Each structure stands twice: as structure tokens, then as C-alpha cells.
Amino acid sequence: MGIIIDIILIAILILSAFLGYKKGLVKLGAKLFAGIIAIVITLILYRPIAGVIIKNTQLEVNLKNTIITNASKAINKDDEKKDENKISTQVTNQVSEQVENEILPQQAEKIAREIIYAVTAIVLFILVKIALSVVITLLGFVANLPILKQFNEVGGLAYGILRGIIIVFVIAVIMGVVAKINPESSINENIQNSFITKNIYEKIIKI
């Protein structure tokens, strides 16, 4: 089993290097930064944009009313069941009324706002990613120019190798954690029989 683990890890490294070479440094680097930029832009803008939506549309009110309606139905059904079983009392009715008239509207408003925030963030992230994808495509054309092509391919290969090493390292660490949690499992034996994972633990991680 150890040799199979080595083969899989080597295959991951080779595949990552090959994909890096094919895609090139410019495209890979641009994709990495595009993801980071998209996250940053989303975190900065989603609340102000959601605030504009809340202020200028009836979306929050509609969501709030829908939540209140559905929650009220659930409360009323629960009260009906209690009445049928003769468990309902004046105290429980008062509590239900207080929940329905005071607590429920406040919570419904909070939930409605959180839904708007979440949907706005998701949509904004997707739109920013699409816009940045267009920019990446244009950069890809520039990177394929004869002067830059060789540098782009070699850089992509180096990037792919580095990424592959990180992936292999992460897999090895996960295997080690699982082995520590469950010492009786066969993973310990497989780690010792694997040249790569064994060397990672003995020379790098030392666990």
C-alpha cells in the first residue's frame, strides 16, 4: 500500500506541474489574485450595496412578512395541538401572543436582512469574478506573445511544481493527523511503507 501512496502523490505533483506549464504563470497568478481581489471587493461592498437595496426596495419588508406569516402558522398549529390535548393554558397563550407580536417581528427583520446580505455577497462575488475572468483572458493573449511565451511557460511550470508540493504536504499532514487520532488504523503502517510520507514526517514535520 505504501508504494501506491507514493505513486498517487507523485502523480499529483506531475499533474500539477503539467497543468501549470500548460496554463502559464500569468494565467495562474492572475486567477489566484482574481480570487483574492473578488473576496476583498465583496467584503468591502456587499453591505453598502445591500443597504441601498434595503432602503430603496420592498425586498426586506416582503421577506419579513413572509417569515412572520410562516412562523405564525407554525405557532398557531402548535397552539391547536395543545388545545386538542387540553394542555394549553392562559399562560401559554399569553406567551404565544407575546412571541407573535413582539419577538417575532424583530427576529424576522434580522433574518430578512441577513438573507439580503448573504444573497448580495454571493451575487457580487460572482459578478466580480466574471469581470476579472475577462481581464484574465486578455492577459492570456498578451502572455502568449513570442517574447513572453517562454517565460510564461517556465514560470507556470515552477508554479505548478510548488502547488503540487504544497498539495502533497497537506495530504501527508492529514494522513498523519488521522494516524494520531486512530493509532490502531492501517494508516500508520502505510505511512512507514511510503517513502514520501515517511521522509516528510522524519525530516520536515517530525511528528
Secondary structure, DSSP 8 states (H G I E B T S, - for coil): -HHHHHHHHHHHHHHHHHHHHHH-HHHHHHHHHHHHHHHHHHHHHHHHHHHHHHHHSSHHHHHHHHHHHHHHHHHHHHHHHHHHTT---HHHHHHHHHIIIIIHHHHHHHHHHHHHHHHHHHHHHHHHHHHHHHHHHHHHHHHTSHHHHHHHHHHHHHHHHHHHHHHHHHHHHHHHHHHHH-TTSTHHHHHHH-HHHHHIIIIII--
